[in-house]
Amino acid sequence: LECVVKTQSSVAKILGIESLSPHVSGNPKFEYANMVEDIREKVSSEMERFFPKNDDE
């Protein structure tokens, strides 16, 4: 599931960047330099939603 979410997020960002849309121009979420960290944060929150961490462990 994590790989699927990472792939989906990566493809969406790349398509957004390549579209040259004025809506993504200048948006730090769509800059290659910030892409990896943004994807990690998004995927981490999605994984936490599906697989919450137990405090017992």
C-alpha positions in Angstrom: 0.0 0.0 0.0 2.8 2.4 0.8 4.4 1.9 -2.6 1.1 2.5 -4.3 0.6 5.8 -2.4 4.1 6.9 -3.1 3.8 6.1 -6.8 0.4 7.9 -7.1 1.7 11.0 -5.3 4.9 11.0 -7.4 3.0 10.7 -10.7 0.5 13.5 -9.7 3.4 15.8 -8.8 5.3 15.1 -12.0 2.3 15.6 -14.1 1.5 18.9 -12.3 5.1 20.1 -12.8 5.1 19.1 -16.5 1.8 20.8 -17.2 3.4 24.2 -16.6 0.1 25.4 -15.2 0.2 28.8 -13.6 -1.5 27.2 -10.6 1.6 25.2 -9.7 4.1 27.8 -10.8 6.0 29.0 -7.7 4.2 26.5 -5.4 7.0 24.9 -3.3 5.0 21.6 -3.3 5.7 21.3 -7.0 9.4 22.0 -7.0 11.7 19.1 -7.7 13.9 20.1 -4.8 11.1 19.7 -2.3 9.3 16.8 -3.9 10.9 13.9 -2.0 10.3 15.4 1.4 6.7 16.3 0.5 6.0 12.8 -0.7 7.5 11.3 2.4 5.3 13.5 4.6 2.2 12.8 2.7 2.7 9.0 2.6 3.6 8.9 6.3 0.3 10.6 7.2 -1.6 8.2 4.9 0.1 5.2 6.4 -0.6 6.5 9.9 -4.3 6.7 9.0 -4.5 3.1 7.8 -2.0 1.7 10.3 -2.1 3.7 13.5 0.9 3.3 15.8 0.2 1.5 19.1 1.6 3.0 22.2 1.9 -0.5 23.7 4.8 -1.5 21.4 
